[in-house]
Amino acid sequence: MQVGGGRYLVRQGAGYRFQMAVPQDIQALVGKKVWRRYLSAEHKSEAELMALQMASQLQREIVRLRTSQSSPVMVGSNVDL
């Protein structure tokens, strides 16, 4: 079992990619089934921290979308929905 940010990491070449499933109930709002983003981290520990930060931000966005059922907008965000 992976803990921390490791559960969202996928090895991609020499680097890492963040990957998190979009909950089924908001997939129509988001327009995709999986959030993915390449991480510009050289070391796994750095990638894990970045992944945790992204996951935390996306969890807040999930709550917002579920409560407002509005379109996904994250002004100034580093996470592409």
C-alpha positions as CSV (number, residue, x, y, z in Angstrom):
1,M,0.0,0.0,0.0
2,Q,1.3,3.4,-0.9
3,V,1.0,6.3,1.5
4,G,1.1,10.0,1.0
5,G,1.5,11.4,-2.4
6,G,2.8,8.1,-3.8
7,R,-0.7,6.8,-4.5
8,Y,-1.1,9.6,-7.1
9,L,2.2,9.1,-8.8
10,V,2.9,7.4,-12.1
11,R,6.4,7.0,-13.4
12,Q,6.8,8.7,-16.8
13,G,10.2,8.3,-18.4
14,A,12.7,9.8,-16.1
15,G,10.1,11.8,-14.2
16,Y,6.7,11.5,-12.6
17,R,3.1,12.3,-13.5
18,F,0.3,13.1,-11.1
19,Q,-2.9,11.1,-11.7
20,M,-6.2,11.2,-9.8
21,A,-9.6,9.8,-10.8
22,V,-12.4,12.3,-11.2
23,P,-15.4,11.1,-9.1
24,Q,-18.1,9.8,-11.4
25,D,-20.7,12.3,-10.1
26,I,-18.7,15.3,-11.3
27,Q,-17.2,13.9,-14.5
28,A,-19.8,15.6,-16.6
29,L,-18.9,19.0,-15.0
30,V,-15.2,18.4,-15.3
31,G,-15.3,16.8,-18.8
32,K,-12.8,14.0,-18.0
33,K,-12.4,10.9,-16.0
34,V,-8.9,11.4,-14.8
35,W,-6.9,14.4,-13.8
36,R,-3.3,14.1,-15.1
37,R,-0.3,16.5,-15.0
38,Y,3.4,16.0,-15.5
39,L,5.4,16.9,-12.4
40,S,8.7,18.8,-13.0
41,A,10.4,17.0,-10.0
42,E,13.8,15.4,-10.2
43,H,13.4,13.3,-7.0
44,K,10.5,11.0,-5.9
45,S,10.2,12.7,-2.6
46,E,9.7,16.1,-4.3
47,A,7.1,14.5,-6.7
48,E,5.3,13.0,-3.7
49,L,5.0,16.4,-2.0
50,M,3.8,18.0,-5.2
51,A,1.2,15.2,-5.7
52,L,-0.1,15.7,-2.1
53,Q,-0.5,19.4,-2.7
54,M,-2.4,18.8,-6.0
55,A,-4.6,16.1,-4.4
56,S,-5.5,18.4,-1.6
57,Q,-6.4,21.2,-4.0
58,L,-8.5,18.9,-6.1
59,Q,-10.3,17.5,-3.0
60,R,-11.3,21.0,-2.2
61,E,-12.5,21.5,-5.8
62,I,-14.5,18.3,-5.7
63,V,-16.3,19.5,-2.6
64,R,-17.0,22.9,-4.2
65,L,-18.3,21.3,-7.4
66,R,-20.6,18.9,-5.4
67,T,-22.0,21.7,-3.3
68,S,-22.5,24.3,-6.1
69,Q,-22.8,22.1,-9.2
70,S,-21.2,24.9,-11.1
71,S,-18.6,24.8,-13.9
72,P,-15.1,24.0,-12.7
73,V,-13.1,27.2,-12.4
74,M,-9.9,27.5,-10.5
75,V,-8.4,30.9,-11.0
76,G,-4.7,31.0,-10.5
77,S,-4.5,27.3,-10.1
78,N,-1.6,25.1,-11.0
79,V,-3.9,22.2,-11.7
80,D,-5.6,21.9,-15.0
81,L,-9.1,20.5,-14.9
